[in-house]
Amino acid sequence: MTVIAQEPHIPGRLAEAIRQWDDEVGTYKGKKNWDYLVLPYLDEQHRKQVESGLLEAHPEGDFPF
């Protein structure tokens, strides 16, 4: 998670995807664990990318995932 979260745009996009899981998918994937462990980390990494200007320097089309 720490490696992939360094890629431009990935933390924000991954957090958004997790937040969009419906109840069935969320239960299957253990969303209650993601909510308090992973989402705060992804949100912080996204904030750092925004503040550093990294997202402006790398258009979304350039990331490898």
Secondary structure, DSSP 8 states (H G I E B T S, - for coil): -TTGGGSTTHHHHHHHHHHT--HHHHHHTTHHHIIIIIHHHHHHHHHHHHHHTHHHHS-GGGS--
